[in-house]
C-alpha cells in the first residue's frame, strides 16, 4: 500500500514527458548547492540554467523533427 503510493508520487513528479526529469532536478540541485556554498555567482547559475535548458530543448526539437520527417 505505502510502496504503491510512494511509487505513484515519484512517477507523477519525475515523468519526463509531463513533469520534471531527474536530470533537470540534478542540474538545478547542483547549481543551487554551488550557489549556496559560494562556489559560483548568481549570474553563473543563470548561465548554467539557460545553457542546460537551451541544449535540452534543442536536442528534443531535433529528435521531434527527425520523427516527423
C-alpha positions in Angstrom: 0.0 0.0 0.0 2.6 2.5 1.1 5.0 1.4 -1.6 2.4 1.9 -4.4 1.6 5.4 -3.0 5.2 6.4 -3.0 5.8 5.0 -6.4 2.8 6.9 -7.7 4.0 10.2 -6.3 7.5 9.7 -7.7 6.1 8.8 -11.1 4.0 11.9 -11.0 6.9 14.2 -10.3 9.6 12.6 -12.4 7.7 11.5 -15.5 9.9 13.1 -18.2 7.1 13.6 -20.6 4.8 15.6 -18.3 6.8 16.7 -15.3 10.4 17.5 -14.3 13.1 14.9 -15.1 15.8 13.5 -12.9 18.5 15.3 -15.0 16.7 18.7 -14.7 16.4 18.2 -10.9 20.0 17.2 -10.6 21.2 20.2 -12.6 19.0 22.6 -10.5 20.1 21.0 -7.3 23.9 21.0 -8.0 23.7 24.6 -9.4 21.8 25.7 -6.3 24.2 23.9 -3.9 27.2 25.5 -5.6 25.5 28.9 -5.4 24.7 28.5 -1.7 28.3 27.4 -0.9 29.7 30.4 -2.8 31.4 28.3 -5.5 29.6 30.2 -8.2 27.9 33.6 -8.6 24.2 34.2 -9.3 25.0 35.2 -12.9 26.9 31.9 -13.4 23.9 30.0 -12.0 21.6 31.8 -14.5 24.0 30.9 -17.3 24.1 27.3 -16.2 20.3 27.1 -16.3 20.0 28.9 -19.6 22.6 26.7 -21.3 21.1 23.5 -19.9 17.5 24.4 -20.9 18.7 25.5 -24.4 20.7 22.4 -25.1 18.0 20.1 -23.7 15.3 21.8 -25.8 17.5 21.8 -28.9 18.1 18.1 -28.6 14.4 17.4 -28.1 13.5 19.6 -31.1 15.9 17.7 -33.4 14.5 14.4 -32.3 11.0 15.5 -32.9 11.9 16.9 -36.3 13.5 13.6 -37.2 10.5 11.6 -36.1 8.2 13.8 -38.2 10.3 13.6 -41.3 
